[in-house]
């Protein structure tokens, strides 16, 4: 079965968040499930530099303002189709944001082009290639289902995967005339959204199926609290909205082989993590005292509950704990954590940059990872934490609730607890969770059991990739488990 994945970022070519991890890992996980998945992505400089030797498979005279090419190639095991269009994508740094910190003003055009090319591929732009399913990721690919719905009938099926409802890709009505859609597409059942255009809403409205990245989030977004104004749409098509939990690349994230760790270890040798902890303490300039070391690896935003952590930080330090933070985001939160390094010298450290190697060291050396999100579609850092024995301390929402088992008395007695949960949107609840974590940490036998249990959790893509493969089969009517289809 031929599936085309459309994503604005794919690890290890380019990454700003968890979307890239998912878009990079899912194709590899589908390899033994009867699915051939190719990925279409923009030709940012970081991408173009990695596909030297790729071949031109199509040329486009007018790709939203200038010519473009499609380059087919491979990188890190991924089959890629890259859009070479310097007028749209040849820009430094973050793929969405200009150096001044604001979104690129032509993002509407850059990602309309991504979606339009996907539809053209479905209609035969490249000789010999016709995907049967197009799998669209987040708002940047949200126009694909609209192009398919309002374009030439093709039988192509579309899936819209929502990684985060908060980012809708909303633009003014004035761009509609340039989107290459027919007039009837500007309707409630198409791309129109409160008088403008929402790429995410368009995808959710026009796709054959809508998926989210955890079962719990699929339920949450059908409520006013989490639906971001789109809960009515989702409830109107509830039978085609499903949650499929994300997994992680367990080869890239393996504490027994991870080159980013000075000391490798397994569940049976979890005590060896202390060497990584010592390196981490040195890296962040913390004191060498004993006691639990908490970490944060996150965008520093209100959504991620970082303001709640700042409020609870004094209590964390008074409990004898320390904190390392890796991430960037809203200025007042970055400033707040920097200020905390002065208030609590040797107890709090922060590094505000993207650093993949350091994120591995943090997971391999910190004792617990804090994820106090107000909403969290799935979350990946808690999965990395489980894999590395870095105990997750999480809000009881979204995919966090689907992947972590709270260390309440019953779960501890039953030997199933893998982390600590608390109710979201409360600094006091977060502090109480930290206090519970410190108490558990001080019970060395219980703590190590919980670490080992988490490390045995199945956080791979195996089961979830199978669910995606079954969904593709449902849409196409193909039995991918039957060799007679070969």
Secondary structure, 3 states (H helix, E strand, C coil): CEEEEECCCECCCECCCHHHHHHHHHHHHCCCCCCEEEEEEECCHHHHCCCCCCEEEEEECCCCCCCEEEEEEEECCEEEEEEECHHHHCCCCCCCECCCCCECCCHHHHHHHHHHHHHHHHCCCCCCCCCCEEEEECHHHCCHHHHHHHCCCCCCEEEEEECCCCCCCEECHHHHHHCCCCHHHCCCCCCEECCEEEHHHHHHHHCCEEEECCHHHHHHCCCCCCCCCCHHHHHHCHHHEEECCCCCCCCCCCCCCCCCCCCCCCHHHHHHHHHHHHHHHHHCCCCCCCCCEEEEECCECCCCCHHHHHHHHHHHHHCCCEEEEECCECHHHHHHHHHHHHHCCCCEEEECCCCHHHHHHHHHHCCEEEECCCCCCCCCHHHHHHHHCCEEEEECCHHHHHHCCECCHHHHHHCCCCEEEECCCCHHHHHHHHHHHHHHHCCHHHHHHHHHHHHCCCCCCHHHHHHHHHHHHHHHCCCCCCHHHC
